[in-house]
Amino acid sequence: MKLKFFLLQAVLLLSPALLLAQAQNDTQPTHSVFMTPIYNTGNGFDPYQLAFEFGYTYESEKATALAAGFLGEEDYQFTAQGIWWPFRWSKGRMGLGAKYNFTYFQELSITNNILAGFWLETQPVSWFSLKVNTVSLYKMRTIFAIRDTNPVLTNLTMGFDFSLHFYPFYWYEFYTAIRTHELFRYNLLGSPALCAGSVFHLSALQELGAEARVRYTDFFTNSAMFDSCEFALRLRWFF
């Protein structure tokens, strides 16, 4: 267990150096900022109904990076991610990446989520692409009510994100996905989200996206239970 955790930490710590080394040789990288208001139906364990995401992304042929924040009622988070793409071909690329998430549930708990794994993106035809990643997820959680007897609770599990993207018009994208981890949600393997969304490319410098997320617990068993729905509207600006 300690060895696996050390390897996850090593990948996480090395990723910024790898990204910087690759980015120095990149041409025409893309920078963007985004903001996302969110509505949650409140059926599940999430302590909020209204929330707000914001962040910055760096995208190039050889590297991807992201830093983002989340503000919700009694729920405050920060996420950082880096991906290095050493394997690239005409219709896709494959890389190694790591992600860190810090979650503070007010008066309840603090959680550190560390992920490391593989990312794949391929676009065999102009109107379709496939994006997949598989990760190891290490969770460290301190629950305030029991921290005197159990200071840190830990879990080591797997996770994945599988999405299909369709481009019927140059200005419009539609996608569907199943995810066990999201930008600000890191549950165990059996609690995925089913997602569908659209992106409208308003101009070379602006895009508007909308996404619906339906979340479940114990999804891969006979006792699968609906958890909650969430709706997000994302505005992004490129520079």
LINGI-V367708 format. One record per residue. N is the residue number from 1. RES is the residue in three letters. SS is DSSP state (h for helix, s for strand, l for the rest). PHI is phi in whole degrees, -180 to 180 (999 if undefined). Layout:
n->N res->RES ss->SS phi->PHI
n->N res->RES ss->SS phi->PHI
This chain:
n->1 res->MET ss->l phi->999
n->2 res->LYS ss->h phi->-65
n->3 res->LEU ss->h phi->-65
n->4 res->LYS ss->h phi->-62
n->5 res->PHE ss->h phi->-65
n->6 res->PHE ss->h phi->-62
n->7 res->LEU ss->h phi->-64
n->8 res->LEU ss->h phi->-62
n->9 res->GLN ss->h phi->-63
n->10 res->ALA ss->h phi->-62
n->11 res->VAL ss->h phi->-62
n->12 res->LEU ss->h phi->-62
n->13 res->LEU ss->h phi->-74
n->14 res->LEU ss->h phi->-79
n->15 res->SER ss->h phi->-56
n->16 res->PRO ss->h phi->-59
n->17 res->ALA ss->h phi->-66
n->18 res->LEU ss->h phi->-65
n->19 res->LEU ss->h phi->-62
n->20 res->LEU ss->h phi->-66
n->21 res->ALA ss->h phi->-63
n->22 res->GLN ss->h phi->-73
n->23 res->ALA ss->h phi->-64
n->24 res->GLN ss->l phi->-63
n->25 res->ASN ss->l phi->-101
n->26 res->ASP ss->l phi->-80
n->27 res->THR ss->l phi->-116
n->28 res->GLN ss->l phi->50
n->29 res->PRO ss->l phi->-70
n->30 res->THR ss->s phi->-111
n->31 res->HIS ss->s phi->-113
n->32 res->SER ss->s phi->-152
n->33 res->VAL ss->s phi->-126
n->34 res->PHE ss->s phi->-142
n->35 res->MET ss->s phi->-140
n->36 res->THR ss->s phi->-142
n->37 res->PRO ss->s phi->-76
n->38 res->ILE ss->s phi->-134
n->39 res->TYR ss->s phi->-122
n->40 res->ASN ss->s phi->-114
n->41 res->THR ss->l phi->-68
n->42 res->GLY ss->l phi->79
n->43 res->ASN ss->l phi->-78
n->44 res->GLY ss->l phi->-99
n->45 res->PHE ss->l phi->-89
n->46 res->ASP ss->l phi->-67
n->47 res->PRO ss->l phi->-82
n->48 res->TYR ss->l phi->-121
n->49 res->GLN ss->l phi->-115
n->50 res->LEU ss->s phi->-113
n->51 res->ALA ss->s phi->-150
n->52 res->PHE ss->s phi->-146
n->53 res->GLU ss->s phi->-110
n->54 res->PHE ss->s phi->-154
n->55 res->GLY ss->s phi->-178
n->56 res->TYR ss->s phi->-130
n->57 res->THR ss->s phi->-130
n->58 res->TYR ss->s phi->-122
n->59 res->GLU ss->s phi->-135
n->60 res->SER ss->l phi->-147
n->61 res->GLU ss->l phi->-65
n->62 res->LYS ss->l phi->-106
n->63 res->ALA ss->s phi->-154
n->64 res->THR ss->s phi->-135
n->65 res->ALA ss->s phi->-142
n->66 res->LEU ss->s phi->-150
n->67 res->ALA ss->s phi->-138
n->68 res->ALA ss->s phi->-149
n->69 res->GLY ss->s phi->-126
n->70 res->PHE ss->s phi->-137
n->71 res->LEU ss->s phi->-125
n->72 res->GLY ss->s phi->-138
n->73 res->GLU ss->l phi->-64
n->74 res->GLU ss->l phi->64
n->75 res->ASP ss->s phi->-141
n->76 res->TYR ss->s phi->-130
n->77 res->GLN ss->s phi->-140
n->78 res->PHE ss->s phi->-139
n->79 res->THR ss->s phi->-132
n->80 res->ALA ss->s phi->-130
n->81 res->GLN ss->s phi->-143
n->82 res->GLY ss->s phi->-139
n->83 res->ILE ss->s phi->-131
n->84 res->TRP ss->s phi->-110
n->85 res->TRP ss->s phi->-108
n->86 res->PRO ss->s phi->-79
n->87 res->PHE ss->s phi->-112
n->88 res->ARG ss->s phi->-136
n->89 res->TRP ss->s phi->-143
n->90 res->SER ss->l phi->-63
n->91 res->LYS ss->l phi->-117
n->92 res->GLY ss->s phi->174
n->93 res->ARG ss->s phi->-159
n->94 res->MET ss->s phi->-136
n->95 res->GLY ss->s phi->-149
n->96 res->LEU ss->s phi->-113
n->97 res->GLY ss->s phi->-150
n->98 res->ALA ss->s phi->-145
n->99 res->LYS ss->s phi->-143
n->100 res->TYR ss->s phi->-128
n->101 res->ASN ss->s phi->-132
n->102 res->PHE ss->s phi->-114
n->103 res->THR ss->s phi->-125
n->104 res->TYR ss->s phi->-120
n->105 res->PHE ss->s phi->-92
n->106 res->GLN ss->l phi->-55
n->107 res->GLU ss->l phi->63
n->108 res->LEU ss->l phi->-124
n->109 res->SER ss->s phi->-165
n->110 res->ILE ss->s phi->-125
n->111 res->THR ss->s phi->-130
n->112 res->ASN ss->s phi->-112
n->113 res->ASN ss->s phi->-113
n->114 res->ILE ss->s phi->-122
n->115 res->LEU ss->s phi->-125
n->116 res->ALA ss->s phi->-150
n->117 res->GLY ss->s phi->179
n->118 res->PHE ss->s phi->-116
n->119 res->TRP ss->s phi->-123
n->120 res->LEU ss->s phi->-137
n->121 res->GLU ss->s phi->-133
n->122 res->THR ss->s phi->-144
n->123 res->GLN ss->s phi->-131
n->124 res->PRO ss->s phi->-68
n->125 res->VAL ss->s phi->-135
n->126 res->SER ss->l phi->-66
n->127 res->TRP ss->l phi->-101
n->128 res->PHE ss->s phi->-150
n->129 res->SER ss->s phi->-143
n->130 res->LEU ss->s phi->-123
n->131 res->LYS ss->s phi->-129
n->132 res->VAL ss->s phi->-138
n->133 res->ASN ss->s phi->-142
n->134 res->THR ss->s phi->-125
n->135 res->VAL ss->s phi->-138
n->136 res->SER ss->s phi->-98
n->137 res->LEU ss->s phi->-120
n->138 res->TYR ss->s phi->-113
n->139 res->LYS ss->s phi->-111
n->140 res->MET ss->s phi->-125
n->141 res->ARG ss->s phi->-128
n->142 res->THR ss->s phi->-110
n->143 res->ILE ss->s phi->-97
n->144 res->PHE ss->h phi->-59
n->145 res->ALA ss->h phi->-67
n->146 res->ILE ss->h phi->-124
n->147 res->ARG ss->l phi->-68
n->148 res->ASP ss->l phi->-69
n->149 res->THR ss->l phi->-99
n->150 res->ASN ss->l phi->-133
n->151 res->PRO ss->l phi->-61
n->152 res->VAL ss->l phi->-140
n->153 res->LEU ss->s phi->-102
n->154 res->THR ss->s phi->-124
n->155 res->ASN ss->s phi->-142
n->156 res->LEU ss->s phi->-123
n->157 res->THR ss->s phi->-145
n->158 res->MET ss->s phi->-106
n->159 res->GLY ss->s phi->-152
n->160 res->PHE ss->s phi->-153
n->161 res->ASP ss->s phi->-140
n->162 res->PHE ss->s phi->-126
n->163 res->SER ss->s phi->-137
n->164 res->LEU ss->s phi->-114
n->165 res->HIS ss->s phi->-120
n->166 res->PHE ss->s phi->-125
n->167 res->TYR ss->s phi->-127
n->168 res->PRO ss->s phi->-69
n->169 res->PHE ss->s phi->-134
n->170 res->TYR ss->l phi->-65
n->171 res->TRP ss->l phi->-102
n->172 res->TYR ss->s phi->-139
n->173 res->GLU ss->s phi->-134
n->174 res->PHE ss->s phi->-125
n->175 res->TYR ss->s phi->-146
n->176 res->THR ss->s phi->-130
n->177 res->ALA ss->s phi->-156
n->178 res->ILE ss->s phi->-124
n->179 res->ARG ss->s phi->-136
n->180 res->THR ss->l phi->-93
n->181 res->HIS ss->s phi->-137
n->182 res->GLU ss->s phi->-119
n->183 res->LEU ss->l phi->-61
n->184 res->PHE ss->l phi->-132
n->185 res->ARG ss->s phi->-151
n->186 res->TYR ss->s phi->-136
n->187 res->ASN ss->l phi->-91
n->188 res->LEU ss->l phi->-74
n->189 res->LEU ss->l phi->-56
n->190 res->GLY ss->l phi->-85
n->191 res->SER ss->l phi->-126
n->192 res->PRO ss->l phi->-86
n->193 res->ALA ss->s phi->-117
n->194 res->LEU ss->s phi->-97
n->195 res->CYS ss->s phi->-125
n->196 res->ALA ss->s phi->-145
n->197 res->GLY ss->s phi->-158
n->198 res->SER ss->s phi->-133
n->199 res->VAL ss->s phi->-131
n->200 res->PHE ss->s phi->-108
n->201 res->HIS ss->s phi->-86
n->202 res->LEU ss->l phi->-70
n->203 res->SER ss->l phi->-163
n->204 res->ALA ss->l phi->-67
n->205 res->LEU ss->l phi->-116
n->206 res->GLN ss->s phi->-142
n->207 res->GLU ss->s phi->-146
n->208 res->LEU ss->s phi->-125
n->209 res->GLY ss->s phi->-129
n->210 res->ALA ss->s phi->-136
n->211 res->GLU ss->s phi->-143
n->212 res->ALA ss->s phi->-114
n->213 res->ARG ss->s phi->-127
n->214 res->VAL ss->s phi->-114
n->215 res->ARG ss->s phi->-111
n->216 res->TYR ss->s phi->-131
n->217 res->THR ss->s phi->-120
n->218 res->ASP ss->l phi->52
n->219 res->PHE ss->l phi->-66
n->220 res->PHE ss->l phi->-94
n->221 res->THR ss->l phi->-127
n->222 res->ASN ss->l phi->-76
n->223 res->SER ss->l phi->-110
n->224 res->ALA ss->l phi->-58
n->225 res->MET ss->s phi->-128
n->226 res->PHE ss->s phi->-67
n->227 res->ASP ss->s phi->-105
n->228 res->SER ss->s phi->-167
n->229 res->CYS ss->s phi->-118
n->230 res->GLU ss->s phi->-142
n->231 res->PHE ss->s phi->-128
n->232 res->ALA ss->s phi->-130
n->233 res->LEU ss->s phi->-125
n->234 res->ARG ss->s phi->-113
n->235 res->LEU ss->s phi->-113
n->236 res->ARG ss->s phi->-131
n->237 res->TRP ss->s phi->-123
n->238 res->PHE ss->s phi->-105
n->239 res->PHE ss->l phi->-152
